Amino acid sequence: MRIVLPGIWSRGRWIAEMCCVACCLLFVASARQTVGQPAAEWSVAAAEEQAFRTAVDRVAAAVVRIEAAGVSEASIGGPAEAAPAAGPSSGLIVDPAGWVVTTSFAVPKDAKQAIVVLPGTPGGTRVVARAVGRDLARGLVLLQIEVPAAAAPLPSLAVAPRESWGVGQWTIALGRAWNSSAPSVAVGILSAMNRAWGKAVQTDASVSPANYGGPLIDIQGRVIGILAPVPADTAGMTMGTELYDSGIGFAVPLVDLLRVLPRLQQGETLSPGILGIGYSARDPFTSKATVATCRAGSPAARAGLRAGDTIVEAGGRSIARVAELRHVLAPLYAGDSVELVVERGSADGGKVRVPLRVELVAALAPWRRSVLGIVPTRTANKKGENAGETPGVPVAWVWPAGPAAQAGLVAGDSVEAVATVAAAGEAGSSGGGERLEVSNAGALAGFVGGLAAGTVVQVTVRRDGLPLELEMATVVAPATVPELVPVSEADPAQAVVEKLPAPEIAHPPLAVLPAAAPESPLGTPLGVLVYFGSPQGAATGAARAAAETEAVRAASAQWAAAASRYGVAVILPEPSDPQRWGREDIAGVARALDSLRQRRPIDLSRVAFAGSGAGAAMAWLAAEALGPGVRGVALFNAGLPRQATVEAAEPGRSRVVLFGTSGGQPVPRLELDSRRLEEAGYPVGMLPPAALEQVPAETLCSWVESLGVL
Amino acid sequence: MQTGKRSGSVSGICCGLLLGWLVVGAAVSAAPPVSPEQTIAGSARCVVKLYGAGGVRGLEAYQTGILVSAAGHVVTVQSTVLDSDEIDCVLDDGRRYSATLLGCDPLRELAVLSIQGEDLPAFSWEQLPRVAPGTRVFALSNLFGVAVGDERVSVQHGVVSGVVPLDARRGAHEAPYRGDVYILDCTTNNPGSAGGAVVDWRGRLLGMLGKELRATTSGIWLNYALPVDEVEQGYRSVLAGQGTSPTPTAEAALDSVAMRFDPQLLGVVFVPDLLDRTPPFVESVRSGSAAAAAGLRTDDLVVAVNGRSVSSRTGVQHILAELATGDRVQFTVVREGSIVECGLGPRPALSRKP
């Protein structure tokens, strides 16, 4: 800061005084800026920096480096471009007797050992660690090391009690992956508590593979939690590593880990606890926890929970939404018990509260949907409610040789009630006496679908105005395409081929829509088949117009007859890149379906995707993306795409899969794929080989109708 | 600076205040800045925005530079942005200059530019020891080119996470520099950030933000800075005219990253390299070899070579290649649940076999 005062002495006292006053004002202003409050700012900052270091020093000796030992890249994950791979990571000594906790990121599921590098010597001391216990719910692994005789005794930790946490407090994330001599330090604040459904706290300090397994500490050096890639479980982030260094980091509370430490030390694997129910609601944040399905043999079924019950209390907390129930259940492990209170409709039309105690389990056998072999009349209602005045679900046709057919149930009957009589096998501990007054097809599907195959039920039907009791045993949902599906007399010549325009869609897909046929024995609403063809390449100008005309003609020739016979709307999407299908085309399909629903009534229980070759891969990926609403996927001349994730079937998340070949082309991995799907609980069917390049339109359209089987 | 010697000619109170102000002013000019705003204002004067080539293949055409001499020398990272006849340099006060490339240090991937101007501010080279993790820092850079007009670069705040050797790559290429870098806990791996300044709370230059790189082993993006002593060495080597050709060490480093040393020369055969990262399990040991003499056995898992951890066969080959001929080779192996050290003696000459 320089000051020059020219001219003061030559121009006299007046000017000098004026300047001096100005200087005084300047001084006051500058003093305020430079030596007043701002100095305090820096002294606070410096004191904080010192406090960070002191806190780090208190816990540094417990922060270790973890190196993988004998783990091949393939078992860890994809290439580094897609997701972080396991390089060196971090761990925390949680018990001076030689117990180190780290994450399953550093020590993946099949790894039995790892290397722990203890700090304190130049370059660190490597020791072999055995993976003893795992917490699969939180992604933590407990390692045991033998402390070398020469090494210093292992340190113990100061724990930050839960009551001491406050959102906004300083937090420091430590790791030791980079370097063995000093822990890495990242500073932030505690952003939130009870994240990942109550399993983690959140911080804005940088959390990455380098400090996963390291501690999140408070400014006093007490450990709040263990940094971990906890999946946020939203927006498709399932690995938890997607958010590294983003300002969104998670730590599993140490107090929670210490509670289960003795079990992990005993070699236990702690799994997330599963209840075994499916909810009727799609959106967990707005809907009540009403049970749509209750898996046979599941903890919920054993405890006496039933489809139609609404869970109103869990673990002593009142539950108004599915999300609240998840908050109570997600932190629990298999083997933990939870007290539930359900609200259930009583015989007198009122509601009763039923207390239950449920012990959660680690895994359920893959769900295989059970059916009776009846195919209800189509309905455009979301819940499958019957449009008519009468209660019950009218039957359009019965599956040939299915349980219902054998028991004498016929088309035209209306199913009014179903009750379990006895169950075959040990799974049916739901016992007898469970009864559903059938109000809609959705409820019937949930009730029957949740029963173990072989459960004997008494079905009350109304035929010609008179009630009739029929007894039959449920079977696993079939994957075959039955013959003798009733057909409509609609005139194929009346079918229309039109574009399904939707906002923001550059190439609206063609749709083949059968003429409205009020007399169809299946019911008026349409089934939907989305068929993904092979990309045809680009055409421009006049060629484009000609190609479009040809596409309309071909669509009509190929699909109009089958679509009319079975009352199916066939949508033929086009890829936005003429050379290839891409994920961006999925949104277009969703829009086209919406657009179709606005034009014609649709039966949502009969929506299927199909495709051939590259189109088949697209059909699978689109069905995966659009969720359980797609009831079937047919793949011609293709196996599952490599990116396919086959999650175990659950109530409300299963679909029929058909494979087919044409022209005698062998499809690699087909047997492997179909076994993979079957093991995950999906009905898998194989179509007989078709003639050359012929899309089996008839088979596909009748299959769409058959997807409605209950 | 003038003092208030003739203060008798003005009113006493004013005079006292004036004197006080001048004393304070003197103290401030000698002492470090006392507020974050002052630190940043002082440092930002010496950080410039650079605009050059780019735009092809989605590469950005801008980055950051640091004024390090009043003669108008700007250090920055060596990049495609500089592959242009016209490099524009914009100071924080909006002054614009055309910059000339003086030379590059290929080891540190550092470039020195020159601008012709009057009264140019500059950081001074201070002999600072490496700072410890937890040190609070500001990072000033032209990130994402968001400072579009005459205004200053953007400022981020964080701490030094660690001081570690760089082991990183860009795409398939490994970074030639293998020395220490500062890892930062703020996100500085942004387009345009490279060449930015990292300063401590006193406004002292601690380092220069590096190019966008991923860690070799984990593939995560690194937020890092080249320490100031390395920046200065790179700068001096360019000025001395050595910068245009790699130094011997740099050459060795550049060479070795592309090279693999065949461990069979030491008598070790590893399990076949079937995956990208096959763990280095010993398949067999040739009798009479250095490995046999060191007591290495079939099924041993190598976890470190000369103290540096490895998780794959190729990792072992790379580390061996980086050693000089005659350097002692030490394998740390896991055998039946214990760590065993095996000294394999001097490394033979590098085989040119890939």
Interface residues (C-beta under 8 A of the other chain):
Chain A: M1 R2 I3 V4 L5 W9 R13 A16 E17 C20 V21 C23 C24 L26 F27 S30 A31 Q33 T34 V35 P38 A39 E41 W42 A45 A46 E48 E49 F52 R53 V56 E67 A68 A69 G70 V71 S72 E73 A74 P79 A80 E81 A83 P84 A85 A86 G87 P88 Q113 I115 V117 G123 R126 V127 V128 R130 A177 W178 N179 A182 P183 S184 V185 A186 V187 G188 A205 S206 S208 P209 A210 Y244 D245 S246 G247
Chain B: M1 Q2 R6 S9 V10 S11 I13 C14 C15 L17 L18 G20 W21 L22 V24 G25 A26 V28 S29 V34 S35 P36 E37 Q38 A132 P133 G134 T135 R136 G158 V159 V160 S161 G162 V163 V164 P165 I183 D185 C186 T187 W201 R214 A215 T216 T217 S218 G219 I220 W221 N223 L275 D276 R277 T278 P279 F281 L301 V303 A304 G307 S309 S311 S312 T332 V334 G337 S338 I339
